[in-house]
Amino acid sequence: MDRLSPEKLILVNREPNGVALVTIHRPGSLNSLTRPMMVDLAQAFKSLDRDESVRVIILTGSGRSFCSGVDLTAAEDVFKGDVKDPESDPVVQMELCRKPIIGAIKGFAVTAGFEIALACDILIAAKGSKFMDTHARFGIFPSWGLSQKLSRIIGANKAREVSLTATPLTAEVAEKLGFVNHVVEEGELLKKSREIAEAIVKNNQDLVLRYKSVINDGLKLDLGRALSLEKAYSSDTIG
């Protein structure tokens, strides 16, 4: 197989319990992303969002890494054409996805991989995992939200340090800062992710979707408008 081939580099497994497992599967290149992989990942989330049998999505990477970012050897192909097309943008499709997304992180989540992790709703990380923003190192401006999302989660000062120094944020520190939900042994990563997914599946599905939506939409607003948004959602539910 050609190393840049899109064949089976994004794996989707729909499990019978309502959980779907999406795997970035290019372990020989630490799951770095090519343009076809980005398109396939976007389409995977769009398809799973439409699939009523799927209630929760787990996203992970095969091998030693979650995602080491964009494949810089194929950067010209990655950035050519309409890179802002929402249909082929995995982060846009993750943000549009109504289903809860659990990121199962191991190894490195670098730059684009970091931004994909930020698009998840819940993060489980293996011990020793690292998040790293190398935009400043390579002179590439972020476009998937890292400059805005990270500071809102871990605080502006720590976000500046992470991004301006391009030094790793460990899973253990990320957990203390409220970015990572749980840090577990690598062998327990998918087990813990599935435990959380199965707990979500047991709940009222309509309420889960609406609850995720009101939390995520409310984060974009000031508190007063966010509380009004909750009232509006509540009124719709009662009505």
N, C-alpha and C positions, 0 to 999 in steps of 0.2 A: 504493500500500500504506500502511495506517495505520502510523505509526511505532512503535506498541506491539504490532503484530500479531506473533504467534509464527511466522508463515509463513516457512519457510526461514531462520530466524535461527540455527539450529544445524545445520550441514551435516556430513554423515557420508559419507566416501568410502572404501569398502573397496577397496584396491589388490590386484592379483593376487599380490603377493609376500608376503602375510601382514601387511602394514602397513595400518592404518586411520588416516585423517586426519580429525580432528574440528575444525571451524572455528566459532568464535563469530563470527557474521556480521551485525553491526549497526554497520558502520563509521561511519555518519553520527552515531552517538551514542557513538563510541569503544568500541563493544561493551559498553556498560553493560547490566546484566542486569534483565530484567523477570521476574515470577513464571513466566509460561509458558516463558520461555527456561531458567530454572533447572530446571523440571520436565523439559523436553526434553533438557537436558544430562545430567541424572541418568539418564534413560531411555536415552540414547545409550550411556553407559558400561555400564549394566546389560545392554543388548543385545549390545554388543561383547564383554563378558566371557563371555557364553554362546556366542558364535559361534566355533566351533573353527577356522575358517579364518583368524581374526585372531590374530596372535601378539604384536604390539606396537601401541600406540596413540600417535599424535602429536596433541597438542592445541595449537592456535594461534588467533590472532584475525586477522580480515581488516582491511585498511586500515592505519591508523597506530598502532593500539593492540592490546595483547593483551586486556585487559579493564579498564575504568575503574571497576569496582565495580557496586554496585546502582544502578539508575536511581532517583535520589531523587525524581523527579517522579512515580514510580509506587510509592513506598515503602509507602504504605498497602496497596496490593494485594500487594506482596512479602511483607510481614510479617503479613498477616491469616491467619486459619485455623491449621491445624496446621503450623507452620513446621518442626517437628521430625520430620515424617514422613520416615523414611529413604528411602522410595520416590521422593520428589520432591526429595531433598537431593543436589545434585551432588557435594559433598565426601564425604559418606558413601558414595555409589556409587563414587567414585574410590578411596576407601580400601578398599572391599570388592572392587574389581576385581583379579583375579588377574594380569592381563596388565601388563607394564611400560608405564608412561605417561611419555612424553617431552614436556615442555613447551617449545614454541618461542615465546620471548617477544620481542616488539618493542614499542617505545613504552612505554606505561605499564601496570603491573599494580598497580591501586590497591585497597586494602582487601579487598573480596570477591575481586577479581582476584588480589591478593597471596596470599590464602588458597587459592585454586584452584591457584596456582603451587606452594604448599607441599604440596599433595596429589599433585603429580607425583613420579615417582621419579628423573628426570634432567631437568636444565634446561639448555637452550641459549638464549642471549640475544644479540640484536643489539646492536652497539655503541651506547651512548647510551641504552639501555633503563633504566627506573627502576621500582623497587618502592617503594610508599608505603602506610603504614598511617595512615588518617585517622580511626580510631575515636575517639580522644581529641578530635579537632577537632570532630566532629559529635555527641559524646555518645552514641554507640551502642556497646554492649559487644560484643566479639568473641564469635562462637559457632561458628566453623569452625576453631578451633585455633590462631589466630595467636599468642595470648598464651603458648602453651606450646611450640609447634613451633619458632618462630623462635629462641628462646633456646637450644634444644638444638642448633641447627645453627651459629649464629654467636656464641654466648656470651651470657650474661645482660646484661652491661653494654652491649654494642652493641645488643642487642634493645631494652633499655630506651630507649636514645637514639632508635632508629628509631621506636618506638611512642609514646613520651611527647612527642617534639618534632613528630611527623608530618612529618618531612623525608625526602626521597627517599634510598633506598639505590640507588646506581648499579650497573649490571651489572658494571662493572669491579671495584668494591669487593666486591660479592657473590661474584665469582669468587675473589678473594683470601681471603675468609672461608669458602670451601668450600660456599656455598649454590648458586652457579651452576657448572655443569661446564665450559662453554666459552662464550667471548664471540667472536662472529664478525661480519663485515660483514652488513648486513641482507639483501643479495642472496644470501648463503650460508646463511641461517638454516635453510630447509627442507632444503637439500642436506646440511648437517651433521647435522640431525636424522634424515634418512633414512639416512645413513651409519651412524649408531649403531644405528638400528632394524634395518637389514639385518645388522649384525654380531650382534645379539641373535638374529635369526631363524635364523641359521646354526647355532645351538647346540641342544643337546637341550632340547626344549620343556618336558618334564616337570620337568627340573632347573631350568630358568629360572624356572618358576612357583614351585617349592618354595624356590629360593634367594631370590627376592624376598620370599616369605612369611616365611622365617626371619630375614632382615635386618630387615624392618619390624616383625615381632612382637618380635624381640629388643631393638629400640630402646625398647620399653615396659618392659623389665625391667632389674634390676641385672645386672652382668656375670656373677655366679655362676649366676643363674637362666637368663640368656641362653645361657651355655655348655651348660647342661643341656638347653636347648631344642634346640640344635644337635645334641647327642648323640642326642636323641629322633628328630629328623628323619633323621639319619644311619642310625640303627637301622632305621627304617621303609624307607629306600631299599635297604639291604642285604637286609632281609627280603623 
